[in-house]
Amino acid sequence: MKPTHAPSRRHFLESAAAGTLLLPGIAPAATVGQAGRKPRIAAIATTYFYLSHAYHIVGRFLDGFPVYREGDDVGDALHKPGFDVASLFIDQTPDATDLGRAKARKYGVRLSPTIEDALTLGTGTLAVDAVLLIGEHGNYPDNEKLQRQYPRGAFFRRILDVFRASGRVVPVFNDKHLSYDRAEAIRMVDQAKALGVPFMAGSSLPVTWRYPELEIPLGRPFRDILAAFYGPTEPYGFHGLEILQCMAERRARRGRPQGVKAVTCLEGDAVWKAGDEGLWSWELLRHALGRSRTVNVGDIRQNCRDVGKPVAFLVEYADGLRGTVLLLNGHVQDGTVAVRTEDAKGHETIASTLTYLPPPPGARFFDPLALRIEDFFRTGKPPYPIQRTLLTTGILDAAMDSRVRGHVPVATPELAGIDYEAPEDSGFIRAPLTDPTPNRI
């Protein structure tokens, strides 16, 4: 890997504000702590075990993490977020795996028995400056579409209840997609907007390292876009859609919304048949896989057949753009994307990149996400509009509908009108992943 130098903090952390509407009696979000103390975070988690999302995200706010910037000495690389985790609510704490309680004791964090207590710190009114909502992992039931029913929506409603009772709101970050149910996700966004709650959601994929670096200028015409990923269909399909949408949102839309009018999920040989019939582009897939660091040798069809079956999400955007997410277990174990667009001279070109996910135990892709969350909590301004995550949440749910309905197209009029403007700086991290100091021997 060729080392790159970090840009200025302003370049990396510059955020795009999202508009809010305040109701009478609700105070705007506080973005800094009171004089004499750091801002305080309430962490709400479904569970907290080794390598869980709570372990990675809350842990970074407690322990810090390395961020290599130009001019830093190696020993100065540890970044400590400027917040105190004041409270931790964990819904499930199995004795055999729980690490959250010990972590809270180590750092003097209040272990709260309820979400309300975590936000009020036992005072009866909102007493924190920001909320981490991490509803990923844990023993929760699956529905008939094989979606894990994490209680993100229910937890979010309880957070809003505290805001209403206190007459004040603070920024909330929701890890990954908003809900397994797109109707609930729409309600969550509507409720946040009505109360004026600064709201950010999503995963690391849009902000992690890109090799090679790729920032498609806003307003370029897109002909086609394809993302290749891996993993189980519902939880990892969301990551593939995040890669797709953080690129697709930059296209010229000719006055049309960002939204999606239909989604189809295909599995097995139907995926290859769709490619052969031109429903997705083999050429784009070749470009995407050309950036992969894990691509398997041998025939892609046989590799996928050896471990299961491929999955495709075919996404029909309201403005006519065709988007595809392929889950290629057995052939790749990373995330890449290719876009058929135009260069600065108006000539057709295919741009592609790897969205790099450094593996556990460090899982360093949580570093840029934590930096983005930190800046969001500090300013109250999400780095990208919540509508991006609302759209990817809705596409995923519609794809799961298509899957159980026999892989037919599912119309999504509730997603077709979703619109937002992408930030000029898409926010992926430019700082080097590891110590860039050259050896002198």
Sequence and secondary structure as in RCSB ss.txt:
>XXXX:A:sequence
MKPTHAPSRRHFLESAAAGTLLLPGIAPAATVGQAGRKPRIAAIATTYFYLSHAYHIVGRFLDGFPVYREGDDVG
DALHKPGFDVASLFIDQTPDATDLGRAKARKYGVRLSPTIEDALTLGTGTLAVDAVLLIGEHGNYPDNEKLQRQY
PRGAFFRRILDVFRASGRVVPVFNDKHLSYDRAEAIRMVDQAKALGVPFMAGSSLPVTWRYPELEIPLGRPFRDI
LAAFYGPTEPYGFHGLEILQCMAERRARRGRPQGVKAVTCLEGDAVWKAGDEGLWSWELLRHALGRSRTVNVGDI
RQNCRDVGKPVAFLVEYADGLRGTVLLLNGHVQDGTVAVRTEDAKGHETIASTLTYLPPPPGARFFDPLALRIED
FFRTGKPPYPIQRTLLTTGILDAAMDSRVRGHVPVATPELAGIDYEAPEDSGFIRAPLTDPTPNRI
>XXXX:A:secstr
        HHHHH          TT B    S  TTS  EEEEEEEE BTTSHHHHHHHHHHH EE   TT  GG
G EE  S EEEEEEEEE  TTTB HHHHHHHHT EE SSHHHHHHTTSSS   SEEEEE  SSS  B TT  B  
 HHHHHHHHHHHHHHHTB   EEEEB S SSHHHHHHHHHHHHHHT  EEEE STTTSEEES     TTB  SEE
EEEE S HHHHHHHHHHHHHHHHTTB  TT  S EEEEEEEETHHHHHHHHTTSS HHHHHHHHTT SS  SS H
HHHHHHHS  EEEEEEETTS EEEEEE TTT SSEEEEEEEE TTS EEEEEEEEE   TTT TTHHHHHHHHHH
HHHHS  SS HHHHHHHHHHHHHHHHHHHTTS  EE HHHHT      SS     S SS       
